[in-house]
């Protein structure tokens, strides 16, 4: 393993300690578990006794599930930079597990900020005290007919129709109908969901709301866990809502605030993706460098060949550039109101693309060995490829970011 040089010479002892602690968790718990889970079927990944549940348990024991929660509910007070360290180190350990654990906290964080005492007492506090992984959230936004386009908010005429999952108010309740797609992270293992749903079709995506939905309610069903090329430790699957009734108190975001809240969600989610896949890029670079030092061709280690040295330097530059951009975007957007989502989008697009390119080059340095199942670089390559699509395809995100840049400068 190659320790990277920390260029921030004013790093606090607390932030440095957090980085070291999370790295140990990533190295000792996440990476071995992800390697084992990668070889299992989707059903085996979530079965009783699977290594997945031990990862969740250890994650909760260390209190990492409390990051992002308000301090009055036991949330961990972290500097924005420490937040980047956690995401990068977990991405270094296993990007798929990092995403799963991050999504697992989302509904509870939003419920805590809602100020609703019933949600806090019935769901937030049990989640905070849960050290076994019994409370698992999911972010139910993607649909069969709506993927990356959900970030484009218009007035109903442009860019198109709103969510197919739709809720109607009936007395003191809301009745939800529709389907979320097979790409919902934690979809088949989640106990609670943060559901994006339409409530006013005339306004398209802008006529949406967000609700906290317990997934044991009558009318909720789930599909099979998705069998995927990469990020196989990340459970994903469909969620169906057939006349699911929730109280009005479970509405977290109303249409009047939806556009503003989506800015925060896009800024936070994309910044997290940038940091996470900076970690994966670093892991891939380390694998490539380590192998280049050991592999002998032409009578010397391949790292002594200039063509390989140029490749290694190119990989190194991409990792450091990704860290610089992802840190800047995450630190700014977690400490600034309102955020600037275009910078988080730039971070996600650049860092995931860099991770894929670095993983591809590192695999190439391994030659045929890089294609063998059980090799870390083979898994990193597959996991990086998935990142170009999840949380919004990079092309669609770039168009979203471009619109924001144009609007900001007009």
HELIX and SHEET records of a PDB file:
HELIX    1   1 UNK A   13  UNK A   25  1                                  13    
HELIX    2   2 UNK A   26  UNK A   30  3                                   5    
HELIX    3   3 UNK A   31  UNK A   38  1                                   8    
HELIX    4   4 UNK A   42  UNK A   45  1                                   4    
HELIX    5   5 UNK A   51  UNK A   61  1                                  11    
HELIX    6   6 UNK A   64  UNK A   66  5                                   3    
HELIX    7   7 UNK A   71  UNK A   73  5                                   3    
HELIX    8   8 UNK A   80  UNK A  114  1                                  35    
HELIX    9   9 UNK A  117  UNK A  119  1                                   3    
HELIX   10  10 UNK A  120  UNK A  124  3                                   5    
HELIX   11  11 UNK A  125  UNK A  129  1                                   5    
HELIX   12  12 UNK A  148  UNK A  151  5                                   4    
HELIX   13  13 UNK A  201  UNK A  207  5                                   7    
HELIX   14  14 UNK A  248  UNK A  250  5                                   3    
HELIX   15  15 UNK A  255  UNK A  294  1                                  40    
HELIX   16  16 UNK A  302  UNK A  304  5                                   3    
HELIX   17  17 UNK A  306  UNK A  333  1                                  28    
HELIX   18  18 UNK A  341  UNK A  366  1                                  26    
HELIX   19  19 UNK A  367  UNK A  371  5                                   5    
HELIX   20  20 UNK A  376  UNK A  387  1                                  12    
HELIX   21  21 UNK A  394  UNK A  409  1                                  16    
SHEET    1   A 4 UNK A 137  UNK A 140  0                                        
SHEET    2   A 4 UNK A 192  UNK A 198  1                                        
SHEET    3   A 4 UNK A 208  UNK A 214 -1                                        
SHEET    4   A 4 UNK A 251  UNK A 253 -1                                        
SHEET    1   B 4 UNK A 166  UNK A 170  0                                        
SHEET    2   B 4 UNK A 173  UNK A 180 -1                                        
SHEET    3   B 4 UNK A 239  UNK A 247 -1                                        
SHEET    4   B 4 UNK A 220  UNK A 222 -1                                        
SHEET    1   C 2 UNK A 296  UNK A 297  0                                        
SHEET    2   C 2 UNK A 300  UNK A 301 -1                                        
END                                                                             
